[in-house]
Amino acid sequence: MPSVETRGNSIRVKWWGGEYHLDDAGKPTKRKKYESASGPEPGVPFQDEDEAYNFGLDRESDVRNNRHRPKSKHMDVGDYCDLWFNSIELRVRSQNKYESILNAVIKPYWHAWTVAQITPVDYDQFNRYVTKRYSESYKQSILSVFRMLMDDAVLKYKLRDESPIINQRRRGRFEKKQTRRVKRELPIEAVHQLAVNAYHVWGYAGWAHIWTLAFTGMRPPGETWGMQRGFTSVHWPAADPDRERRQEAEHRYKGMHALRVQHQMYYADGKPTLAGPKYDSYRSLVIPPFLHEQHEVLLASHDKPFLFVSPTGKPMLSVGFTKNYWYQIRDGRNEVKPERGGPRVARTTLPAVVEMAGQDIYRLRHWHRALLDEPGADIAEVAKEARMGHELPGMVGVYTEVTRSMELRVVEYLQEVWEKRVVARGLWVPPFPTRLPDDLFEGAKPLFSGLPRLGLE
């Protein structure tokens, strides 16, 4: 029962808040923790003892019916962000992204709030704030993290009764949102020009890299940077360290060329690291003969464990690809003019690929999917989705599978595209790189790197 105390003109009521004191080990004891109030609202005193007593009864009723939130649950948003972040398990890149959003946006904005204080109106103001201040993609990332915070505050930590994020039909003036990038049509001649530019900027590795993206749909740059020699079609599946997967692949891909998307490479704790592909989309990709040949001669020209390396043999993760390579490949470059009194550096003038203006290299992954969708390709939807590292939703995804005949059709079609749209039109093709003499190596070239791996087999 609540206890009422009167001191002069002040009336105070105490009631059990549903919690117990903790011992030195942090375990609950049998000693109850009481809460108290001097009025029904802050700054408003009780008019008499009956009002105070009834107020205490109401609070105890809330405790019995799980409607009461103890004062210890009135957690600051900043403290809650730390608690929430330390409880989730993410890959390194997602972890860094979430931590950055929490520290740079969510904590500073809500620094003076408790979790329970945030109302739907407050959330709408926060939404407008991030909309005006940040790009659409970053805004969506911020709101996604905040939604997860609020959902867990309700379901897991019981800091709120309901989320302040309310989904309802739109009211007011309609504003169409740009949810997808505007894509220019990208003819194969433009892809060829990218490859030509890449050859002059990067060497034969650049030429092969552009066609690899365009004819496999791999996710750049992580999946291509992480493509090791042992998982290329030149050595896979014979070199696969997984015995069961190797035996199955040798049977399935007999007479075809296939590579294995097993890793992506990125920085973790400041060091190059291998991890599984995005969404754990491990997959085997059949490739046309022309692309297998490009990979074969490229690997013969160097002794590194990765398929794509810089002209000096460094992993591509460390060379600043976007600034030092991609901008020249996409936007072209002019002949270098010498500094006054300095030497003249000769390099090829490259034209800009206007269809790719402002686009990043990921556009080639989209181009590959469009290529598979073209009339006459005759490729099953399940094969296209599997090639992109996706799964068909619903029962269609449960009952369908990629067959060997589907993959044979993919190989046939991609080789036809190369021969009819590149070779038959007489588009320029560079000479093969010089093969390194075998006697330069003490033993075989390494098939796999010694980089650390995150959560892999």
N, C-alpha and C positions, 0 to 999 in steps of 0.2 A: 504494500500500500504506500502511496506517496506520503511524504512528511512535510508539513507546513511550518515554517518558522516566521515569527513576527519580531522585527527589531525596529522599535520606534515607528516611523511611518512606512517602513519597507516590509514587504511580504515576499517570502521566498519559498519555493516548493522544490523538493528533491525527489527523484524517482530512479529506479534501477534502469540503466540504459541497455541492458542485455549483454554486458561484457564483464569479465573478471580481471582482477589485477594479475600481473605476470610475476613469476619468481625470477631469480637471477639467471636461470637457464632459458627464460623466455616461454615457459609453460604456464598455462592458466592455473591460478589457485582457486580456492573456494570463496575468497573475499570479493564481494561484488563492487563494481565501479558505478558510482551514482552520478547522474547529471542533474542540473538545476537550472532554474529560470526565475527572474524577478518580475516577469510580465509576459503577456501573451505575444508581444512583439518587442523588438529592440526599442528602448526608449519609452515604452508604454507600461506603467506599473499595474499590478493587479489591483482591482478595486476593493476586494475583500478576500478573506481566507477561503470562502466557498469557491470563488472563481479560481484561486490558486490550486485548491484541492482537485477540482474537476479537470483543470489543465493537466495536473499530474496523472490523474486517472486515464485521460485520453492518451498520454504518452506511453503509459504502461500497456494500454490496449494495443497501441501500435507495435510495441515490443512483442507481445504475445502473438500478434497476427503477421509478424515479419514485415511490417510497414515502416518500422523505425530505422533510421540510419544513424548509428552512434557517432558522437563527435569525432572519434578517431578515424572515421571514414571520410571526414571532410578534408580530403587531401588536395594540396595545391597541384595545379596542372603540371608544373615543372617536376615536382617529385613523382607524380604519376607517370610522366613520360619516361623518367629514368627507370621506374619499376617495370613498366611495360616493355621497354626496349631490352632490358636485361633478361626478360622471360621468353623472348622469341628466338627462334633458330632460323637463320637466313644464310644464304651464300654471301661471300665476302662483298661482292659488288652491291647486292641489295642491302646488306647491313650498312655499308658506307652511305648509300643513298638515303636510307631511312634516318640514320643518325644525323646526316646533314640537314634534312628537312626539319627534324625535331629541334635541332640547335639553332638553325638559321631563321626559321619562320614560326613554328608552333609555340615554342617556349617563350620567345620574346613577345609575341602577340598576347598570349594568355598568362603572362607572368603574375598578374594581380588577381587571378581567378582561382577558385577551387573547382574541382571537377563537377560538383553538384550544382554550382551556380550557373552554368552555361545553359541558356535557353535557346529555343529555335530562332528567336529574333537575333540573339547574339551570334548564332551560327550564320545566319543570312548576312550579317554585317561582315563577318570574317570571310565569307564567300566573295562578297563584293570587293573586299580589300585585296585578296589574292588575285582576283580577276583583273583588276586595274594595274597591279604591280608586276605580275609575272606572265610568261608565255603560256599558251593554252596547254601545252604538254606538261610543263612544270606545275601549273595550277592543278591539273588533274592528279598529278602525283601527290601534291600536298593534301588535297581533299581526300584522296584514297587513304593516306596514312591517318588522317584525322578521323575518318569514318571507322577505321579499325580500332583506333584508340577508344572511341565512344562505344562501339559495340562491345569491346572487352570490359569497359567500365560498367556496363549493364549486366552482361552475362557472366563474366568471370570474377570480377572484383566486387560487384554489388555496390559500387559507388554512386550509382544513379538508378532510378526506377525505369527510365526509358531514355533512348538516344535523342539528342536535340536535333538530329538530322531527320527531317520529315520529307518523305517523297509524296508529292501531290501533283495534281494536274496543274499545268502552267496557267498563271493568271497574268494579266497585263500585256504589254506590247511584245509581240513575238520577234525574236531575233534569231536568225538562222546561224548556227555555229558551224565553223569550218572544222569538221572532224577528220578529214583526210587531206593529204597533200594534193595539190593540183599537179597532175602529171602531163607533161607533153608526150606526144607520140614519139617513141624511140625506135627508129628504123635500125636495121642491122648495120647499115653503113655508119651510123653514129657509134654503135658499139665497136665496130672495127676501128674507127678513128681513135676511140679511147685506148684500144689495144695498141695502136701504132704509137700514140703519144706515150703510153706506158713503157713501150719498148725503148724509146729514146731517153726517157727519164730514168728507168729502172733496169733496163736490160731485158733479156729473154724472160726472166721471172715476171716482169710486169706484163709482157704480152700474154703469158700463160695464165697469169692471175686474173686478168679481165675475162678471158674466155672460160676459165674455171667457174667464176661467179655466174656468168651468163648461161652456162650450160649445165650447172648443177643446182643453182639456187641456194648454195651454202650461205650461212649468215656471216657477213663480213663485219669487222675484220677478225673477230675472235676465233671462228671455226677454221678459217684459212690459215691464220697465224699458227694455230695449234695442230695443223695437219703434219704429222710425223711421217717420215719415210716408210716405216713399217705398216702404216695404214693407207698408203697410196695404192692404186691399182697395180703398180709395178711389183709390189711385194705382198699385198694382201689378196686373199686371205691366208696364204701360206705362212705369213709371219705373225699371225694373230696369237697373242699369248694365251688366249682363252681356248682351250682344247675343244670344248663342245661347240662354241661358236665357229671355230675354224673348220671343223668337219662339216657342219651344216652349210657354211658358205661355200666351201669347195665343191660340194655337190650341187648347190643351187646355181652358182655362177660359173659353172664349167662352160667354157667357150665364150664367156663375156668378160668385160673389164669392169671392176667395181672397186670403189674406195669405201672406207669406213669413217664416218663422222663420230669420233669417240671422245674428242676433247675440244675445248676452246682454251685460249691462253689470254690471261689478263694479269694485272698487278694485284697481288695480295700482300699486305704489310710491306709494300714497297719493293716486292720481288716478283719477277715473272713466275707465274704459277699455272699449272694445268688443272682444269676442272671439267666436269661434264658439260655438254652443250646446253643451251638455254632450254628450260622446261624439261630437262633430262631427255631431250629428243635425240637419243642415240639412234643412228640409222645407217644403212648401207645404201650407197648410190651407184647405180650402173652408169657408166659414162661411155660416150661414143669413141670409136677407135682413134680419131684425130686428137682427142683430148688426152687419151692414154699415151699417145706418142709424144705429145708436148711434155707431159710429166716425166716420161722416161728420159728424154734427152736433157731436161732440166736437172733431174737428179744426177745424171751422169756428169754434169758440169761442175758439181761441188761435192764436198764430203761431209756436209752438215746433216744433222738428224731431222731437220725440218724441210718440207718441200719448198717453201718460199722464204728466202733470206735476202738480205741487202747485198749490194754489189761487193761489199767487204766481208760478207759472210756472217753478219750479225742477225739475230732474230728480229723480225720486223716490228715487234712490239716496242723496241728501244730506239727506233729511228725517227719518230715523229712523222708518221705516214701522212696524215692529213695536210700538214703544213708543207712538208718537204717533198712530197710525192703527188698527192691527190690534186692539189690546187693546180699544179702544172699540167697534170694529165687532163683535167676537166676544162680548165680555163685557158690552156695554151701558154706559150711563153715567147718572148722576143729574143733576138740575138743579144748577147751580153755586150754592153759597151764598156771599154776599159776605163779604169780610173786614170786621171791625168798622171802620166808618167809610169803607169802600171802596165802589166802584161795584158794582152787581149786573150780572153778565154773563148774558144770556139765551141759553140753548141748549136744544135739544130733548132731553127724556129718552128714552133708547133702551133697549129690552129686551135682555136677554142671549139669545143663541142657544144654548139648553141643549144641543142636539145637537152643538155644536162646542166644548163646554167642554174647555179644555186643548189643543185642536188648533191646529195652525198652518195657514196659508192653503194649504199644499200639499195639504190634504185635498180641495180642489176639483178638483185634477187627478185624484185617485182617483175622485171622484164622476163625472167625465166618462167615465172608462173604464167604470164600472158602468152608466152611462146607455146606452152603446153595447152593453153585454152584455144589456140587458133583452129579455125575450121580445117578439117582434114588431118589433124593430129591424131584423132581417134585414140585418145588415152583415157582410161577409166578415171573417174573422180577420185577413187580411193588411192590409186597410184600417184596421182598428182599431189594429194594432201600428204601422203606418206613421204614423198620426195621433199616436200617443204618442211618436214618435221612436225606436221600437224596430225590430229586424229579427227575422223569424222564423228560428229556428235550423235547421241541417241542410239537407237537400235540399228541404224544403218552402220554405224561404226562397230557394233558388236558382231554383226553377221557378215561383213565384207572383209576381204583380205587381198593383199597384193600377190598376184600369181607370177610365176616365171614368165609366162607368155606376155603379161602386161609389161614387164621390164624389158623383154626382148623388143617389144614395140617402141618403148621409150628410146632404146639405143638406136633402133632403125630410123626413127623419126629425127632424132637429133643429128645423126650423121647425114641424113638427107638435107637438113637445113644448112649444115656447113658446106656440103658439096655444091648445092644449088645456089646458095645466096652469097657465098664467099668465094669458093674456088672457081665455079663456073663463070662468075662475073669478073674474074681476073683481079680481084682485090689483092693488094700487096701482102705478102707473107714473108717474114724475116727468115734468114738462114738459121739453121740449128746452131746452138752454141758448141764450142769446142769441148769435146769429151776429155776429162782429165785422165792421164795415163794411170793404169791400174797399179803400176809399180811404185807410184808415189805413196801408196798407203801400206801401212803395216797391219795387215789383216783387212777384214771387211769394213765397209762404211757403217757407222752406227744407224740402226733402224729406229731407235727410240732415244729420247733425250733423258737427261738426269734431273729435269726440273721437278720440284715438289708437286704433288697432286692433292687435290682436295676431294675427299670422300669418294674416291674412285676405286675400281676393282684392284 
